[in-house]
């Protein structure tokens, strides 16, 4: 609750630094009196302290205020766009895990090999390349040159491929490196040597005994990364014209629609806190020695 309160305060103050939204809402030939009347009607002539207190009072009742641009409740606007963002973020995380887990296991099983070197190099490159550049290059190659996939919009699986790969490349590289490091450490433990001495197959040792014990730091990073993806889809959604919350946030900033900006930040922060809670609860399932009190 304290975290959400700080997020709400920060978002409120930063949103009001973007300028006067009334100037964008009135015609160019509007008089100062008309501007003042609209500002009074929207309650923007009150002090920041009064507006923030009023905002918190309504937020506690589930009312995040109306959008200045769309003249609709901000929460309903967010809920309309949230399924698209969740779909894209989940697909990106699935792509990241499907590649990162086997790549991390193979890399840790053969440290110093050519495959390990290639995996490490690809991981560094995946974390260094900017998402907007990756997205544009994928559009040029697969949409423009080859014509295999659509360049923008939301539709079926084909529309999801390029943005999911673009958004999932960074967590893919990050999770691969973390899983490799964690698994290398676990493979030095006594119980791994005991499992090998019993004659168990190497794949079973790696997956059943090594992976589960190495998965706690991976789970932590995966949970935090998923929360970051949900709140950081602005660039990817803009490049691929994906109708999600990230694109809605960008439009709200352009239009100085600070009630909508505040609502988006608060909702995403709430989801991030919930994901962290679920990750903490999952620790006890992965490692019975951990007891959450």
C-alpha positions, -999 to +999 in steps of 0.1 A: +000+000+000+028+024+008+045+016-025+013+023-044+009+056-025+044+067-035+037+056-071+005+076-072+022+107-058+051+105-082+028+099-112+006+128-101+034+153-098+052+142-130+020+143-150+013+179-140+048+189-153+038+181-189+020+214-193-015+227-194-040+203-211-066+230-214-046+247-241-048+216-263-086+212-257-097+247-267-097+262-302-068+285-312-091+315-311-104+308-276-104+338-252-087+338-218-121+338-202-132+306-221-099+290-211-104+300-175-140+286-175-129+253-189-101+250-164-126+257-136-150+231-150-123+205-150-111+215-115-077+224-127-077+258-110-074+242-075-041+236-057-021+205-063-026+193-027-064+196-030-064+178-063-042+150-051-062+145-019-094+143-040-077+119-064-067+095-036-102+096-021-118+086-054-090+060-062-098+042-029-133+038-042-121+024-075-127+057-094-095+068-111-112+098-127-123+107-162-100+111-192-097+147-204-092+135-240-118+107-243-143+120-217-146+084-204-136+068-171-098+061-173-102+026-157-126+015-185-101+028-211-073+008-195-094-024-192-103-021-229-066-020-239-052-043-211-061-077-229-039-067-259-010-058-236-013-090-215-015-110-247+017-094-261+036-096-228+026-132-221+036-142-257+069-124-253+076-140-220+067-174-234+092-169-263+119-158-238+114-189-216+111-214-244+145-203-257+163-193-225+157-225-205+172-250-230+199-225-240+209-220-204+209-257-196+230-265-227+254-237-220+259-247-184+263-284-193+292-276-217+310-245-202+337-231-224+325-249-255+317-233-288+280-235-281+285-218-247+305-190-263+278-185-290+251-185-264+269-159-242+276-137-272+240-138-283+229-130-247+251-099-246+238-088-280+202-094-270+206-071-240+225-044-259+203-040-290+175-015-287+140-029-291+128-002-316+158-011-339+151-048-336+114-042-344+121-021-375+147-047-388+122-075-383+095-055-401+119-048-430+130-085-433+098-105-426+071-081-436+086-060-464+112-082-480+098-117-475+061-108-470+056-136-445+042-117-416+021-085-412+040-053-402+015-039-378-019-043-360-034-069-338-050-100-352-041-136-353-009-155-345+009-139-375+003-104-361+017-115-327+050-131-339+071-100-347+062-079-316+065-109-293+100-117-306+110-080-303+097-077-268+110-111-257+146-107-269+158-088-239+143-111-212+154-141-233+191-129-232+189-120-195+172-152-183+197-173-203+227-157-186+211-160-151+201-196-156+236-205-168+253-189-139+229-204-113+230-238-129+268-238-130+268-231-092+243-258-085+262-284-105+291-281-081+270-292-051+275-326-034+240-338-042+247-335-080+279-356-076+258-381-057+232-383-084+259-388-110+275-415-089+242-434-087+244-437-125+215-413-134+214-400-169+230-366-174+198-351-187+179-362-157+206-348-134+205-315-152+167-311-154+154-329-123+181-321-098+200-291-112+172-270-128+148-270-100+175-259-074+187-233-098+153-219-107+147-196-077+169-167-090+155-174-125+119-172-111+127-139-093+141-123-125+113-138-146+086-123-124+102-089-122+109-090-160+072-099-167+062-069-146+086-047-165+073-060-199+037-052-189+047-016-181+073-012-208+055-021-240+053+016-251+081+014-278+071-020-291+034-012-293+042+021-311+065+004-336+039-023-344+007-002-339-004-026-312-035-013-295-024-019-259-019+001-227+016+012-237+003+029-268-026+044-248+000+058-224+019+074-252-012+090-266-021+103-231+013+119-227+010+136-261-025+149-252-014+159-217-042+137-204-027+134-169-057+116-153-052+088-178-014+088-173-019+086-135-044+058-139-021+038-162+009+041-139-012+032-108-027+001-125+006-012-139+022-006-105-005-026-088+000-055-112+037-053-106+032-056-069+008-086-074+033-104-096+060-099-069+037-114-043+030-144-065+067-149-070+074-149-033+047-175-027+062-197-054+095-199-035+080-223-010+069-246-038+103-247-055+123-251-022+105-267+007+132-253+030+117-218+025+088-210+048+068-179+043+054-165+075 
